[in-house]
């Protein structure tokens, strides 16, 4: 029994890490695609959102079909066949993707990330408290410590946001917070994610009509949007839904503050960017805060129930 528990915990940590890496890569892809150059951006935000979600739909349905065929040929029992996502999940997914793309037209990276993760934290923490979860003082301390590390990391890139960018990124953060919360009820993460993407189709049709006359698409922008949709969104969100089944809402909220740290580390190892003292200090603050949220209550409370 202890062996199974260890394996399950390790698997949860692995899936969580992979999902957070996907989130970091997704942010980088979005910024690269929408970044303004002398000749203009690689792609407009409407087209990026459209291609991203369509690519996610295609990739996930192909993966779902392959999984179904493999299971059928091997004679295995297929689970979660009743899982078809939800219209609520699809609307929150679209709200997140739409707001995220359009907000970054008028926000820089640091400002956008600060608004987004702040709103995600507030949304998930508020819903956790609303659901009857009373936070231990160590959890509050951990949240404050981790968020202070995140603010310290992003502060140099923060500028006064435009009102339009602020509203759009706030809506995006709310959408992602609720989409994450919906994932905790998933019995088949791959099917739920696939159908959540598929259910965005009516909204994508509206987006096509809304975006008429504003299309600006290059081969580079198309490739970035497809990678973002098929890999870092479609597959990444499926992995996130798997991890969410074992994560507490509070843990899932705070762990996402690691995304900008992972993105910064990626810049160091992949683009040879220098390792700054700011990154080291902020990483220690965020990791320390996460540690407090995850195990603080168990350590400082006598006879506390296990957190997982």
C-alpha positions, 0 to 999 in steps of 0.5 A: 500500500505505501508503494502505491501511495508513493507512486500516485504522489510522484505521478501527480507531481510529474503531471503537475510539473508537465502542465506548468511547463506547458502553461509557461510555453503557451505564454511564450508562444502567445507573446511571440505570435502577437509581439509587434515588429516593424512589419507588424505582428505575426498574427492578429489576436482573433486569428491566434485564438481561432487557430489555437482552439481549432488546432486543439480540437483537431489534435485532441480528437485525433488522440482520443480516436487513437486511444479508443482504437488502441483500447478496442484492439487490446480488448481493454475496458474504456473508462469515462465514456460518459465524459463529454466536458460541459458547456460551462467549461467550454465557455470558460475556456473560450473566455480565457483564450479570447481575453488572453490574446486580445489583452496582450495587444495592449499589455506588456508581458510583466503587466499581463502576467501580474493581472492574470495570475492575481485574478486566477488566485483571487478567483480560486481562493474565493471559490474555495472559501465559498465552498466551506474551506477555511484556510489555516494561517500557514496557508495564508502565509504561504499564499502571501509569501508566494505571491510576493515572490511572483510580484518581485519577479514581475515588477520590473516589467510592470507598467500602468495597464490600459483599461481595455487590457486590464478588463480583458486580462481580468476576464481571462483570469476569471475564465481560467480560474473557473476552468481549472475548478471545473477540472476537479470534477473530471473523471476522464481528463482527455475526453473532458478536455477534448469535448470542452474544446469541441464545445467552443465551436459555436463561439468560434463561429461568432469570433470568425464573424466578429474578426472579419476585416481584421485578419492578419496571418503569416506562416510564422504566426500560423505555426505558433498558434498551431503549436500553442493549440495542439500541444501546449493547450490541448495536451497541456490542459489534459495533463492539468486535468489529470493532476487536478484530480489529486490536487486541492483547490488551494494547491492548484491555485498557488502552484500556478505561480511557478509558471513565470519562474519556469518560463524564466528558467527556460530562457536561461537554459534555452536562450542563454539568458543570464541568471539574475539574483532577482530570479533566485530570490523570487523563486525561493519566495515562491517555492517557500510559499508553496511549501507552506501552503502544501505542508504547513498545516500538517506540520504546525497543526496537531492531529491535522488530517492529511492534505492529499 
